[in-house]
Amino acid sequence: MSTSKLTPREVAFILFLGTVVALILALVGAPIWLFGIVGGLTAATYANVREGLHRRRAR
């Protein structure tokens, strides 16, 4: 499995998305361990979507 480098735009998007999710969790008073779970799921989902887009472009 190869890992590709993230572009600055993708890094900015991930940081923005993480900030939005963290603000929502903080506003609803979620426990701190939930931040880690949601952050991990967000990153994994983004990685899977990105990999799928690269596979689709390679065809």
PyMOL Python script that loads the backbone (N, CA, C, O; Angstrom):
from pymol import cmd

cmd.read_pdbstr("""\
ATOM      1  N   MET A   1       0.845  -1.167   0.000  1.00  0.00           N
ATOM      2  CA  MET A   1       0.000   0.000   0.000  1.00  0.00           C
ATOM      3  C   MET A   1       0.897   1.239   0.000  1.00  0.00           C
ATOM      4  O   MET A   1       1.768   1.382   0.857  1.00  0.00           O
ATOM      5  N   SER A   2       0.682   2.108  -0.944  1.00  0.00           N
ATOM      6  CA  SER A   2       1.485   3.321  -1.027  1.00  0.00           C
ATOM      7  C   SER A   2       0.731   4.479  -0.382  1.00  0.00           C
ATOM      8  O   SER A   2      -0.497   4.556  -0.424  1.00  0.00           O
ATOM      9  N   THR A   3       1.496   5.353   0.201  1.00  0.00           N
ATOM     10  CA  THR A   3       0.889   6.539   0.790  1.00  0.00           C
ATOM     11  C   THR A   3       1.259   7.737  -0.069  1.00  0.00           C
ATOM     12  O   THR A   3       2.429   7.945  -0.390  1.00  0.00           O
ATOM     13  N   SER A   4       0.272   8.508  -0.431  1.00  0.00           N
ATOM     14  CA  SER A   4       0.529   9.694  -1.234  1.00  0.00           C
ATOM     15  C   SER A   4       0.530  10.916  -0.333  1.00  0.00           C
ATOM     16  O   SER A   4      -0.137  10.951   0.701  1.00  0.00           O
ATOM     17  N   LYS A   5       1.288  11.906  -0.744  1.00  0.00           N
ATOM     18  CA  LYS A   5       1.380  13.131   0.050  1.00  0.00           C
ATOM     19  C   LYS A   5       0.107  13.953  -0.117  1.00  0.00           C
ATOM     20  O   LYS A   5      -0.513  13.969  -1.181  1.00  0.00           O
ATOM     21  N   LEU A   6      -0.258  14.624   0.947  1.00  0.00           N
ATOM     22  CA  LEU A   6      -1.421  15.506   0.898  1.00  0.00           C
ATOM     23  C   LEU A   6      -1.011  16.858   0.334  1.00  0.00           C
ATOM     24  O   LEU A   6       0.077  17.361   0.612  1.00  0.00           O
ATOM     25  N   THR A   7      -1.881  17.423  -0.444  1.00  0.00           N
ATOM     26  CA  THR A   7      -1.635  18.769  -0.955  1.00  0.00           C
ATOM     27  C   THR A   7      -1.974  19.778   0.140  1.00  0.00           C
ATOM     28  O   THR A   7      -2.727  19.456   1.059  1.00  0.00           O
ATOM     29  N   PRO A   8      -1.435  20.985   0.058  1.00  0.00           N
ATOM     30  CA  PRO A   8      -1.774  22.003   1.064  1.00  0.00           C
ATOM     31  C   PRO A   8      -3.281  22.264   1.153  1.00  0.00           C
ATOM     32  O   PRO A   8      -3.801  22.543   2.233  1.00  0.00           O
ATOM     33  N   ARG A   9      -3.972  22.173   0.028  1.00  0.00           N
ATOM     34  CA  ARG A   9      -5.423  22.386   0.037  1.00  0.00           C
ATOM     35  C   ARG A   9      -6.124  21.282   0.836  1.00  0.00           C
ATOM     36  O   ARG A   9      -7.061  21.556   1.586  1.00  0.00           O
ATOM     37  N   GLU A  10      -5.669  20.036   0.673  1.00  0.00           N
ATOM     38  CA  GLU A  10      -6.273  18.928   1.416  1.00  0.00           C
ATOM     39  C   GLU A  10      -5.990  19.051   2.909  1.00  0.00           C
ATOM     40  O   GLU A  10      -6.864  18.773   3.730  1.00  0.00           O
ATOM     41  N   VAL A  11      -4.790  19.461   3.263  1.00  0.00           N
ATOM     42  CA  VAL A  11      -4.447  19.658   4.675  1.00  0.00           C
ATOM     43  C   VAL A  11      -5.332  20.745   5.282  1.00  0.00           C
ATOM     44  O   VAL A  11      -5.842  20.591   6.391  1.00  0.00           O
ATOM     45  N   ALA A  12      -5.508  21.835   4.551  1.00  0.00           N
ATOM     46  CA  ALA A  12      -6.364  22.920   5.040  1.00  0.00           C
ATOM     47  C   ALA A  12      -7.804  22.444   5.214  1.00  0.00           C
ATOM     48  O   ALA A  12      -8.466  22.814   6.184  1.00  0.00           O
ATOM     49  N   PHE A  13      -8.292  21.629   4.282  1.00  0.00           N
ATOM     50  CA  PHE A  13      -9.656  21.113   4.379  1.00  0.00           C
ATOM     51  C   PHE A  13      -9.817  20.212   5.599  1.00  0.00           C
ATOM     52  O   PHE A  13     -10.813  20.308   6.316  1.00  0.00           O
ATOM     53  N   ILE A  14      -8.843  19.339   5.838  1.00  0.00           N
ATOM     54  CA  ILE A  14      -8.908  18.439   6.995  1.00  0.00           C
ATOM     55  C   ILE A  14      -8.903  19.248   8.292  1.00  0.00           C
ATOM     56  O   ILE A  14      -9.674  18.958   9.207  1.00  0.00           O
ATOM     57  N   LEU A  15      -8.040  20.256   8.372  1.00  0.00           N
ATOM     58  CA  LEU A  15      -8.000  21.090   9.574  1.00  0.00           C
ATOM     59  C   LEU A  15      -9.308  21.848   9.777  1.00  0.00           C
ATOM     60  O   LEU A  15      -9.801  21.956  10.900  1.00  0.00           O
ATOM     61  N   PHE A  16      -9.865  22.369   8.691  1.00  0.00           N
ATOM     62  CA  PHE A  16     -11.142  23.081   8.779  1.00  0.00           C
ATOM     63  C   PHE A  16     -12.254  22.142   9.240  1.00  0.00           C
ATOM     64  O   PHE A  16     -13.036  22.484  10.127  1.00  0.00           O
ATOM     65  N   LEU A  17     -12.321  20.956   8.633  1.00  0.00           N
ATOM     66  CA  LEU A  17     -13.348  19.987   8.999  1.00  0.00           C
ATOM     67  C   LEU A  17     -13.203  19.567  10.457  1.00  0.00           C
ATOM     68  O   LEU A  17     -14.197  19.460  11.175  1.00  0.00           O
ATOM     69  N   GLY A  18     -11.975  19.329  10.895  1.00  0.00           N
ATOM     70  CA  GLY A  18     -11.735  18.964  12.290  1.00  0.00           C
ATOM     71  C   GLY A  18     -12.144  20.061  13.253  1.00  0.00           C
ATOM     72  O   GLY A  18     -12.686  19.786  14.323  1.00  0.00           O
ATOM     73  N   THR A  19     -11.885  21.310  12.872  1.00  0.00           N
ATOM     74  CA  THR A  19     -12.267  22.442  13.713  1.00  0.00           C
ATOM     75  C   THR A  19     -13.781  22.553  13.835  1.00  0.00           C
ATOM     76  O   THR A  19     -14.306  22.786  14.924  1.00  0.00           O
ATOM     77  N   VAL A  20     -14.475  22.388  12.730  1.00  0.00           N
ATOM     78  CA  VAL A  20     -15.939  22.458  12.742  1.00  0.00           C
ATOM     79  C   VAL A  20     -16.514  21.349  13.619  1.00  0.00           C
ATOM     80  O   VAL A  20     -17.401  21.596  14.436  1.00  0.00           O
ATOM     81  N   VAL A  21     -16.009  20.132  13.449  1.00  0.00           N
ATOM     82  CA  VAL A  21     -16.502  19.002  14.247  1.00  0.00           C
ATOM     83  C   VAL A  21     -16.209  19.234  15.728  1.00  0.00           C
ATOM     84  O   VAL A  21     -17.064  18.973  16.574  1.00  0.00           O
ATOM     85  N   ALA A  22     -15.011  19.723  16.049  1.00  0.00           N
ATOM     86  CA  ALA A  22     -14.660  19.976  17.449  1.00  0.00           C
ATOM     87  C   ALA A  22     -15.558  21.045  18.064  1.00  0.00           C
ATOM     88  O   ALA A  22     -15.966  20.920  19.219  1.00  0.00           O
ATOM     89  N   LEU A  23     -15.867  22.088  17.309  1.00  0.00           N
ATOM     90  CA  LEU A  23     -16.762  23.127  17.824  1.00  0.00           C
ATOM     91  C   LEU A  23     -18.159  22.582  18.092  1.00  0.00           C
ATOM     92  O   LEU A  23     -18.774  22.907  19.107  1.00  0.00           O
ATOM     93  N   ILE A  24     -18.652  21.762  17.188  1.00  0.00           N
ATOM     94  CA  ILE A  24     -19.983  21.173  17.385  1.00  0.00           C
ATOM     95  C   ILE A  24     -19.992  20.288  18.625  1.00  0.00           C
ATOM     96  O   ILE A  24     -20.912  20.358  19.441  1.00  0.00           O
ATOM     97  N   LEU A  25     -18.951  19.446  18.763  1.00  0.00           N
ATOM     98  CA  LEU A  25     -18.884  18.570  19.932  1.00  0.00           C
ATOM     99  C   LEU A  25     -18.767  19.380  21.221  1.00  0.00           C
ATOM    100  O   LEU A  25     -19.371  19.027  22.235  1.00  0.00           O
ATOM    101  N   ALA A  26     -17.997  20.458  21.185  1.00  0.00           N
ATOM    102  CA  ALA A  26     -17.848  21.294  22.383  1.00  0.00           C
ATOM    103  C   ALA A  26     -19.165  21.981  22.740  1.00  0.00           C
ATOM    104  O   ALA A  26     -19.507  22.108  23.916  1.00  0.00           O
ATOM    105  N   LEU A  27     -19.895  22.418  21.729  1.00  0.00           N
ATOM    106  CA  LEU A  27     -21.167  23.101  21.987  1.00  0.00           C
ATOM    107  C   LEU A  27     -22.216  22.175  22.586  1.00  0.00           C
ATOM    108  O   LEU A  27     -23.042  22.612  23.388  1.00  0.00           O
ATOM    109  N   VAL A  28     -22.193  20.903  22.206  1.00  0.00           N
ATOM    110  CA  VAL A  28     -23.182  19.975  22.761  1.00  0.00           C
ATOM    111  C   VAL A  28     -22.691  19.330  24.052  1.00  0.00           C
ATOM    112  O   VAL A  28     -23.399  18.525  24.657  1.00  0.00           O
ATOM    113  N   GLY A  29     -21.475  19.685  24.475  1.00  0.00           N
ATOM    114  CA  GLY A  29     -20.962  19.177  25.743  1.00  0.00           C
ATOM    115  C   GLY A  29     -20.557  17.720  25.700  1.00  0.00           C
ATOM    116  O   GLY A  29     -20.755  16.993  26.674  1.00  0.00           O
ATOM    117  N   ALA A  30     -19.997  17.285  24.593  1.00  0.00           N
ATOM    118  CA  ALA A  30     -19.585  15.890  24.451  1.00  0.00           C
ATOM    119  C   ALA A  30     -18.361  15.604  25.324  1.00  0.00           C
ATOM    120  O   ALA A  30     -17.536  16.491  25.543  1.00  0.00           O
ATOM    121  N   PRO A  31     -18.241  14.379  25.819  1.00  0.00           N
ATOM    122  CA  PRO A  31     -17.057  14.012  26.603  1.00  0.00           C
ATOM    123  C   PRO A  31     -15.797  14.034  25.725  1.00  0.00           C
ATOM    124  O   PRO A  31     -15.877  13.859  24.509  1.00  0.00           O
ATOM    125  N   ILE A  32     -14.651  14.246  26.348  1.00  0.00           N
ATOM    126  CA  ILE A  32     -13.403  14.451  25.602  1.00  0.00           C
ATOM    127  C   ILE A  32     -12.999  13.225  24.783  1.00  0.00           C
ATOM    128  O   ILE A  32     -12.401  13.382  23.718  1.00  0.00           O
ATOM    129  N   TRP A  33     -13.307  12.009  25.243  1.00  0.00           N
ATOM    130  CA  TRP A  33     -12.919  10.816  24.489  1.00  0.00           C
ATOM    131  C   TRP A  33     -13.663  10.731  23.162  1.00  0.00           C
ATOM    132  O   TRP A  33     -13.187  10.108  22.213  1.00  0.00           O
ATOM    133  N   LEU A  34     -14.838  11.364  23.100  1.00  0.00           N
ATOM    134  CA  LEU A  34     -15.599  11.346  21.855  1.00  0.00           C
ATOM    135  C   LEU A  34     -14.913  12.167  20.762  1.00  0.00           C
ATOM    136  O   LEU A  34     -15.069  11.877  19.576  1.00  0.00           O
ATOM    137  N   PHE A  35     -14.157  13.189  21.161  1.00  0.00           N
ATOM    138  CA  PHE A  35     -13.416  13.991  20.188  1.00  0.00           C
ATOM    139  C   PHE A  35     -12.427  13.108  19.418  1.00  0.00           C
ATOM    140  O   PHE A  35     -12.306  13.228  18.199  1.00  0.00           O
ATOM    141  N   GLY A  36     -11.728  12.230  20.126  1.00  0.00           N
ATOM    142  CA  GLY A  36     -10.753  11.342  19.486  1.00  0.00           C
ATOM    143  C   GLY A  36     -11.406  10.357  18.539  1.00  0.00           C
ATOM    144  O   GLY A  36     -10.900  10.113  17.444  1.00  0.00           O
ATOM    145  N   ILE A  37     -12.527   9.790  18.956  1.00  0.00           N
ATOM    146  CA  ILE A  37     -13.225   8.820  18.105  1.00  0.00           C
ATOM    147  C   ILE A  37     -13.737   9.493  16.836  1.00  0.00           C
ATOM    148  O   ILE A  37     -13.537   8.982  15.734  1.00  0.00           O
ATOM    149  N   VAL A  38     -14.392  10.628  16.988  1.00  0.00           N
ATOM    150  CA  VAL A  38     -14.937  11.334  15.825  1.00  0.00           C
ATOM    151  C   VAL A  38     -13.812  11.821  14.919  1.00  0.00           C
ATOM    152  O   VAL A  38     -13.933  11.751  13.696  1.00  0.00           O
ATOM    153  N   GLY A  39     -12.729  12.311  15.496  1.00  0.00           N
ATOM    154  CA  GLY A  39     -11.587  12.748  14.693  1.00  0.00           C
ATOM    155  C   GLY A  39     -10.977  11.608  13.894  1.00  0.00           C
ATOM    156  O   GLY A  39     -10.642  11.776  12.721  1.00  0.00           O
ATOM    157  N   GLY A  40     -10.831  10.452  14.524  1.00  0.00           N
ATOM    158  CA  GLY A  40     -10.298   9.283  13.826  1.00  0.00           C
ATOM    159  C   GLY A  40     -11.207   8.815  12.710  1.00  0.00           C
ATOM    160  O   GLY A  40     -10.740   8.478  11.623  1.00  0.00           O
ATOM    161  N   LEU A  41     -12.500   8.793  12.972  1.00  0.00           N
ATOM    162  CA  LEU A  41     -13.452   8.386  11.933  1.00  0.00           C
ATOM    163  C   LEU A  41     -13.469   9.371  10.770  1.00  0.00           C
ATOM    164  O   LEU A  41     -13.570   8.967   9.612  1.00  0.00           O
ATOM    165  N   THR A  42     -13.370  10.651  11.074  1.00  0.00           N
ATOM    166  CA  THR A  42     -13.340  11.667  10.017  1.00  0.00           C
ATOM    167  C   THR A  42     -12.107  11.495   9.144  1.00  0.00           C
ATOM    168  O   THR A  42     -12.206  11.538   7.918  1.00  0.00           O
ATOM    169  N   ALA A  43     -10.955  11.303   9.758  1.00  0.00           N
ATOM    170  CA  ALA A  43      -9.717  11.128   8.996  1.00  0.00           C
ATOM    171  C   ALA A  43      -9.750   9.850   8.164  1.00  0.00           C
ATOM    172  O   ALA A  43      -9.319   9.852   7.011  1.00  0.00           O
ATOM    173  N   ALA A  44     -10.261   8.755   8.740  1.00  0.00           N
ATOM    174  CA  ALA A  44     -10.336   7.493   8.002  1.00  0.00           C
ATOM    175  C   ALA A  44     -11.295   7.591   6.827  1.00  0.00           C
ATOM    176  O   ALA A  44     -11.010   7.080   5.744  1.00  0.00           O
ATOM    177  N   THR A  45     -12.420   8.240   7.036  1.00  0.00           N
ATOM    178  CA  THR A  45     -13.387   8.412   5.950  1.00  0.00           C
ATOM    179  C   THR A  45     -12.798   9.249   4.830  1.00  0.00           C
ATOM    180  O   THR A  45     -12.957   8.921   3.655  1.00  0.00           O
ATOM    181  N   TYR A  46     -12.118  10.328   5.191  1.00  0.00           N
ATOM    182  CA  TYR A  46     -11.509  11.178   4.170  1.00  0.00           C
ATOM    183  C   TYR A  46     -10.447  10.401   3.387  1.00  0.00           C
ATOM    184  O   TYR A  46     -10.356  10.533   2.166  1.00  0.00           O
ATOM    185  N   ALA A  47      -9.647   9.594   4.086  1.00  0.00           N
ATOM    186  CA  ALA A  47      -8.614   8.807   3.406  1.00  0.00           C
ATOM    187  C   ALA A  47      -9.238   7.806   2.437  1.00  0.00           C
ATOM    188  O   ALA A  47      -8.729   7.616   1.332  1.00  0.00           O
ATOM    189  N   ASN A  48     -10.333   7.166   2.839  1.00  0.00           N
ATOM    190  CA  ASN A  48     -10.999   6.204   1.957  1.00  0.00           C
ATOM    191  C   ASN A  48     -11.599   6.885   0.736  1.00  0.00           C
ATOM    192  O   ASN A  48     -11.498   6.363  -0.374  1.00  0.00           O
ATOM    193  N   VAL A  49     -12.214   8.031   0.924  1.00  0.00           N
ATOM    194  CA  VAL A  49     -12.792   8.768  -0.201  1.00  0.00           C
ATOM    195  C   VAL A  49     -11.691   9.219  -1.145  1.00  0.00           C
ATOM    196  O   VAL A  49     -11.835   9.123  -2.364  1.00  0.00           O
ATOM    197  N   ARG A  50     -10.598   9.709  -0.592  1.00  0.00           N
ATOM    198  CA  ARG A  50      -9.475  10.177  -1.416  1.00  0.00           C
ATOM    199  C   ARG A  50      -8.879   9.022  -2.215  1.00  0.00           C
ATOM    200  O   ARG A  50      -8.583   9.181  -3.399  1.00  0.00           O
ATOM    201  N   GLU A  51      -8.703   7.877  -1.594  1.00  0.00           N
ATOM    202  CA  GLU A  51      -8.160   6.706  -2.295  1.00  0.00           C
ATOM    203  C   GLU A  51      -9.096   6.277  -3.415  1.00  0.00           C
ATOM    204  O   GLU A  51      -8.636   5.922  -4.500  1.00  0.00           O
ATOM    205  N   GLY A  52     -10.393   6.304  -3.171  1.00  0.00           N
ATOM    206  CA  GLY A  52     -11.360   5.954  -4.205  1.00  0.00           C
ATOM    207  C   GLY A  52     -11.310   6.907  -5.383  1.00  0.00           C
ATOM    208  O   GLY A  52     -11.441   6.483  -6.532  1.00  0.00           O
ATOM    209  N   LEU A  53     -11.123   8.194  -5.110  1.00  0.00           N
ATOM    210  CA  LEU A  53     -11.019   9.169  -6.194  1.00  0.00           C
ATOM    211  C   LEU A  53      -9.768   8.935  -7.028  1.00  0.00           C
ATOM    212  O   LEU A  53      -9.798   9.063  -8.252  1.00  0.00           O
ATOM    213  N   HIS A  54      -8.662   8.589  -6.361  1.00  0.00           N
ATOM    214  CA  HIS A  54      -7.430   8.320  -7.103  1.00  0.00           C
ATOM    215  C   HIS A  54      -7.569   7.070  -7.967  1.00  0.00           C
ATOM    216  O   HIS A  54      -7.064   7.030  -9.089  1.00  0.00           O
ATOM    217  N   ARG A  55      -8.245   6.062  -7.452  1.00  0.00           N
ATOM    218  CA  ARG A  55      -8.463   4.842  -8.250  1.00  0.00           C
ATOM    219  C   ARG A  55      -9.346   5.131  -9.453  1.00  0.00           C
ATOM    220  O   ARG A  55      -9.104   4.616 -10.545  1.00  0.00           O
ATOM    221  N   ARG A  56     -10.362   5.950  -9.256  1.00  0.00           N
ATOM    222  CA  ARG A  56     -11.278   6.276 -10.347  1.00  0.00           C
ATOM    223  C   ARG A  56     -10.561   7.070 -11.437  1.00  0.00           C
ATOM    224  O   ARG A  56     -10.801   6.854 -12.625  1.00  0.00           O
ATOM    225  N   ARG A  57      -9.683   7.987 -11.034  1.00  0.00           N
ATOM    226  CA  ARG A  57      -8.933   8.779 -12.014  1.00  0.00           C
ATOM    227  C   ARG A  57      -7.922   7.929 -12.771  1.00  0.00           C
ATOM    228  O   ARG A  57      -7.611   8.215 -13.927  1.00  0.00           O
ATOM    229  N   ALA A  58      -7.409   6.886 -12.124  1.00  0.00           N
ATOM    230  CA  ALA A  58      -6.384   6.040 -12.748  1.00  0.00           C
ATOM    231  C   ALA A  58      -6.977   5.152 -13.838  1.00  0.00           C
ATOM    232  O   ALA A  58      -6.242   4.669 -14.700  1.00  0.00           O
ATOM    233  N   ARG A  59      -8.258   4.931 -13.819  1.00  0.00           N
ATOM    234  CA  ARG A  59      -8.883   4.053 -14.820  1.00  0.00           C
ATOM    235  C   ARG A  59      -8.916   4.673 -16.174  1.00  0.00           C
ATOM    236  O   ARG A  59      -9.409   4.061 -17.122  1.00  0.00           O
TER     237      ARG A  59
END
""", "prot")
cmd.dss("prot")
cmd.show_as("cartoon", "prot")
cmd.util.cbc("prot")
cmd.orient("prot")
